[in-house]
Amino acid sequence: MKRRIGFIGTGNMARAIIGGIVKSGYANSDDVYASNRSIAKLIDIKEEYGINLFEENVSIAENCDIIFLSITPDMYPEVIEEIRDAVREDAIIIHIAAGQTISQSEKHFQRKIKIAKAMPNTPVNVGEGMTSISFNQFVSVEEKEEVRALFESFGKVEFIDESLMDIASAVGGSSPAFVYVFIEALADAAVLYGMPRDNAYKIAAQTVLGSAKMVLDLDEHPGKLKDDVCSPGGTTIASVASLEENGFRSAIIEAVKANMGKLKS
């Protein structure tokens, strides 16, 4: 059955998801709808993906079967009050705001409503996203699999308990920024030794991509894969030793801790 997918809000994450849905062929652009207070942003996203536009959020609620609330947490009470009477009984609400709980959304809707809380990351836009998802008790097994299929059209999915959503946000949602810093640093080192920057970025980025794929496809412990690269007395183990001496692991752990602290503040 063809499902109409709506987005209230078209920020960076919504754009990435829309891009993933359309590029993967999971849904035709004709089956995707969006609303936003900014007409300029709506026109921009229509020009890029050819989706349908609504000026009013309630129009999304009236016409869509799967509704993404891609807005900031402070806007949830206002937007839900605006749309709650128009949302269909069988519609699935998906919210992607860090810090917004399922119970808070249920309270605002003031009635039984199917809710999924999803934490995707921006690589959904290139078909390699990672999304963690939790559900409330009103979402059926079949509907959960439908949501899984939607997100798997542009990446991988893990169903988790909502109590783990904050750490999923830190490790999956925010960590692409960590990886970009790592790629940039590798490229900077290559440039230091005379490599043109475009070559350096391509080599560094493809190496990160291939290394991640080995972890996923070979089902090997990352430590084992690291050991396979480190010959006794070789250059790689010397580099790994330098990373350890300079606190590489602890820097990553502290970055995640900082993320968690910000979420809870």
RAURVEN-V744462 format. One record per pair of residues at least 24 apart in sequence whose C-alpha atoms are under 10 Angstrom apart, sorted by sequence separation. I is the first residue (numbers start at 1). J is the second residue. If there is no record, write none. Layout:
i | j
I | J
I | J
This chain:
i | j
3 | 27
4 | 28
5 | 29
10 | 34
35 | 59
58 | 82
59 | 83
61 | 85
62 | 86
63 | 87
64 | 88
65 | 89
66 | 90
67 | 91
68 | 92
69 | 93
70 | 94
71 | 95
72 | 96
73 | 97
76 | 100
84 | 108
85 | 109
89 | 113
90 | 114
91 | 115
92 | 116
93 | 117
94 | 118
95 | 119
96 | 120
112 | 136
113 | 137
114 | 138
115 | 139
127 | 151
128 | 152
129 | 153
130 | 154
131 | 155
132 | 156
133 | 157
134 | 158
135 | 159
183 | 207
2 | 27
4 | 29
5 | 30
6 | 31
7 | 32
8 | 33
9 | 34
10 | 35
11 | 36
34 | 59
35 | 60
57 | 82
58 | 83
61 | 86
62 | 87
63 | 88
65 | 90
66 | 91
67 | 92
68 | 93
69 | 94
70 | 95
71 | 96
72 | 97
73 | 98
74 | 99
80 | 105
84 | 109
85 | 110
88 | 113
89 | 114
94 | 119
112 | 137
113 | 138
114 | 139
127 | 152
128 | 153
129 | 154
130 | 155
131 | 156
132 | 157
133 | 158
134 | 159
135 | 160
180 | 205
183 | 208
2 | 28
4 | 30
5 | 31
6 | 32
7 | 33
8 | 34
9 | 35
10 | 36
19 | 45
23 | 49
33 | 59
34 | 60
56 | 82
57 | 83
58 | 84
60 | 86
61 | 87
62 | 88
65 | 91
66 | 92
67 | 93
68 | 94
69 | 95
70 | 96
71 | 97
72 | 98
73 | 99
74 | 100
80 | 106
83 | 109
84 | 110
85 | 111
87 | 113
112 | 138
113 | 139
114 | 140
127 | 153
128 | 154
129 | 155
130 | 156
131 | 157
132 | 158
133 | 159
134 | 160
135 | 161
136 | 162
179 | 205
182 | 208
4 | 31
5 | 32
6 | 33
7 | 34
8 | 35
9 | 36
10 | 37
18 | 45
22 | 49
33 | 60
56 | 83
58 | 85
59 | 86
60 | 87
61 | 88
64 | 91
65 | 92
66 | 93
67 | 94
68 | 95
69 | 96
70 | 97
72 | 99
73 | 100
77 | 104
80 | 107
81 | 108
82 | 109
84 | 111
124 | 151
127 | 154
128 | 155
129 | 156
130 | 157
131 | 158
132 | 159
133 | 160
134 | 161
135 | 162
3 | 31
4 | 32
5 | 33
6 | 34
7 | 35
8 | 36
9 | 37
10 | 38
22 | 50
32 | 60
58 | 86
59 | 87
63 | 91
64 | 92
65 | 93
66 | 94
67 | 95
68 | 96
69 | 97
72 | 100
73 | 101
76 | 104
77 | 105
80 | 108
81 | 109
116 | 144
124 | 152
126 | 154
127 | 155
128 | 156
129 | 157
130 | 158
131 | 159
132 | 160
133 | 161
134 | 162
180 | 208
2 | 31
3 | 32
4 | 33
5 | 34
6 | 35
7 | 36
8 | 37
9 | 38
19 | 48
22 | 51
57 | 86
58 | 87
62 | 91
64 | 93
76 | 105
79 | 108
80 | 109
81 | 110
84 | 113
114 | 143
118 | 147
124 | 153
125 | 154
126 | 155
127 | 156
132 | 161
133 | 162
134 | 163
179 | 208
11 | 41
15 | 45
19 | 49
33 | 63
34 | 64
61 | 91
77 | 107
78 | 108
80 | 110
106 | 136
124 | 154
125 | 155
132 | 162
134 | 164
10 | 41
18 | 49
33 | 64
77 | 108
116 | 147
120 | 151
123 | 154
124 | 155
133 | 164
134 | 165
9 | 41
10 | 42
32 | 64
61 | 93
76 | 108
77 | 109
102 | 134
123 | 155
124 | 156
132 | 164
133 | 165
9 | 42
15 | 48
18 | 51
31 | 64
34 | 67
102 | 135
103 | 136
118 | 151
132 | 165
15 | 49
32 | 66
33 | 67
34 | 68
36 | 70
102 | 136
121 | 155
10 | 45
36 | 71
120 | 155
133 | 168
120 | 156
132 | 168
96 | 133
120 | 157
131 | 168
132 | 169
95 | 133
119 | 157
130 | 168
131 | 169
94 | 133
118 | 157
119 | 158
94 | 134
118 | 158
132 | 172
94 | 135
118 | 159
131 | 172
132 | 173
93 | 135
118 | 160
130 | 172
131 | 173
129 | 172
130 | 173
118 | 162
129 | 173
6 | 51
117 | 162
6 | 52
7 | 53
8 | 54
92 | 138
93 | 139
116 | 162
119 | 165
6 | 53
7 | 54
8 | 55
92 | 139
118 | 165
119 | 166
6 | 54
8 | 56
9 | 57
66 | 114
67 | 115
68 | 116
69 | 117
90 | 138
91 | 139
117 | 165
120 | 168
121 | 169
8 | 57
66 | 115
68 | 117
90 | 139
119 | 168
120 | 169
7 | 57
8 | 58
68 | 118
118 | 168
119 | 169
121 | 171
122 | 172
123 | 173
6 | 57
8 | 59
17 | 68
92 | 143
118 | 169
119 | 170
121 | 172
122 | 173
8 | 60
91 | 143
92 | 144
120 | 172
121 | 173
122 | 174
6 | 59
7 | 60
8 | 61
90 | 143
94 | 147
119 | 172
120 | 173
121 | 174
123 | 176
6 | 60
7 | 61
14 | 68
119 | 173
120 | 174
121 | 175
122 | 176
5 | 60
6 | 61
14 | 69
15 | 70
92 | 147
121 | 176
122 | 177
4 | 60
6 | 62
14 | 70
6 | 63
7 | 64
13 | 70
14 | 71
5 | 63
6 | 64
10 | 68
12 | 70
13 | 71
4 | 63
5 | 64
6 | 65
7 | 66
8 | 67
9 | 68
10 | 69
11 | 70
4 | 64
5 | 65
6 | 66
7 | 67
8 | 68
9 | 69
10 | 70
11 | 71
102 | 162
3 | 64
4 | 65
5 | 66
6 | 67
7 | 68
8 | 69
9 | 70
10 | 71
11 | 72
101 | 162
3 | 65
4 | 66
5 | 67
6 | 68
7 | 69
8 | 70
9 | 71
101 | 163
2 | 65
3 | 66
4 | 67
5 | 68
6 | 69
7 | 70
8 | 71
9 | 72
6 | 70
7 | 71
101 | 165
99 | 165
98 | 165
99 | 166
98 | 166
99 | 169
8 | 79
98 | 169
97 | 169
98 | 170
178 | 252
98 | 173
175 | 252
178 | 255
178 | 256
175 | 255
66 | 147
171 | 252
174 | 255
175 | 256
14 | 96
171 | 253
174 | 256
13 | 96
13 | 97
171 | 255
175 | 259
170 | 255
171 | 256
174 | 259
5 | 91
170 | 256
4 | 91
5 | 92
6 | 93
7 | 94
8 | 95
169 | 256
170 | 257
3 | 91
6 | 94
7 | 95
170 | 258
171 | 259
167 | 256
170 | 259
171 | 260
167 | 257
169 | 259
170 | 260
169 | 260
167 | 259
168 | 260
166 | 259
167 | 260
170 | 263
166 | 260
169 | 263
167 | 263
166 | 263
166 | 264
24 | 125
20 | 122
23 | 125
24 | 126
17 | 120
20 | 123
21 | 124
22 | 125
23 | 126
24 | 127
16 | 120
17 | 121
20 | 124
21 | 125
23 | 127
16 | 121
17 | 122
19 | 124
20 | 125
13 | 119
14 | 120
16 | 122
17 | 123
18 | 124
19 | 125
20 | 126
21 | 127
13 | 120
15 | 122
16 | 123
17 | 124
18 | 125
19 | 126
20 | 127
13 | 121
14 | 122
16 | 124
17 | 125
19 | 127
20 | 128
13 | 122
15 | 124
16 | 125
17 | 126
20 | 129
12 | 122
13 | 123
15 | 125
16 | 126
17 | 127
13 | 124
14 | 125
16 | 127
13 | 125
17 | 129
16 | 129
26 | 149
27 | 150
26 | 150
26 | 151
24 | 150
26 | 152
27 | 153
26 | 153
24 | 152
25 | 153
26 | 154
21 | 150
24 | 153
25 | 154
20 | 150
21 | 151
23 | 153
24 | 154
20 | 151
21 | 152
22 | 153
23 | 154
24 | 155
20 | 152
21 | 153
22 | 154
17 | 150
20 | 153
21 | 154
17 | 151
20 | 154
19 | 154
20 | 155
18 | 154
17 | 154
16 | 154
99 | 263
98 | 263
99 | 264
